[in-house]
């Protein structure tokens, strides 16, 4: 779930004093949203690193689906390992 005030790229970074996730206060909006929604993880992009190489919605969706499939496969291996006694 993106922070609404930071969801669209803006080279002026109006919501922070300095656009670097390592700086104090740069992730305040994300952490405030995290307190409201209780996510498992909070992720921030460093604009100096990402620059104009960020993905669009389609590639982000594909990446998310790929991640979900990997998690499901990982979780599915646990009972299979138990049933087959470690694959033997």
C-alpha positions in Angstrom: 0.0 0.0 0.0 1.7 3.2 -1.1 1.7 6.4 0.9 -0.9 8.5 -0.9 1.1 11.8 -0.7 4.2 10.1 -2.1 2.6 7.7 -4.6 3.2 9.8 -7.8 6.8 10.7 -8.7 7.6 14.4 -8.0 11.2 15.5 -8.5 10.7 18.3 -6.0 9.9 15.8 -3.1 7.5 18.1 -1.4 6.7 15.8 1.5 10.2 15.6 2.9 13.0 18.0 3.6 15.6 15.8 2.1 14.7 12.8 -0.2 16.8 10.0 1.3 15.3 7.1 3.4 18.4 7.2 5.6 17.7 10.8 6.8 15.6 11.3 9.9 12.0 12.1 9.1 12.1 10.9 5.5 10.0 7.8 6.3 7.6 9.4 8.8 4.7 9.2 6.3 5.4 5.6 5.6 5.7 4.7 9.3 2.5 6.6 10.1 0.7 4.6 7.5 2.3 1.4 8.9 0.9 2.2 12.3 -2.6 2.5 10.9 -2.5 -0.6 8.6 0.0 -3.0 10.5 1.9 -4.3 7.5 4.5 -7.0 7.7 7.2 -4.8 6.1 7.7 -1.2 5.1 9.8 -0.5 1.9 11.2 2.8 0.7 13.0 3.6 -2.5 16.1 5.8 -2.5 15.7 8.3 -5.3 19.4 8.7 -5.8 19.7 5.0 -6.4 16.5 4.4 -8.4 16.3 7.7 -10.3 14.3 7.4 -13.4 14.7 3.6 -13.5 11.6 2.8 -11.5 9.1 0.3 -12.7 5.6 1.1 -13.9 2.5 -0.4 -12.5 2.6 -3.4 -14.8 6.1 -4.5 -13.9 5.4 -3.8 -10.2 2.3 -6.0 -10.4 4.3 -8.8 -12.2 7.0 -8.6 -9.5 4.4 -8.8 -6.8 2.7 -11.8 -8.3 6.1 -13.5 -8.7 6.9 -12.8 -5.0 3.5 -14.2 -4.0 4.1 -17.4 -6.1 7.6 -17.8 -4.5 6.1 -17.5 -1.0 3.3 -20.0 -1.8 5.8 -22.5 -3.2 8.0 -22.1 -0.2 5.1 -22.7 2.2 3.9 -25.7 0.2 7.3 -27.4 0.5 7.0 -27.7 4.3 4.2 -30.3 4.3 5.8 -32.0 1.3 9.0 -32.4 3.2 7.1 -33.8 6.2 5.1 -36.2 4.1 8.1 -37.5 2.2 10.4 -37.5 5.3 12.8 -35.0 3.8 12.5 -36.3 0.2 13.7 -39.8 0.9 
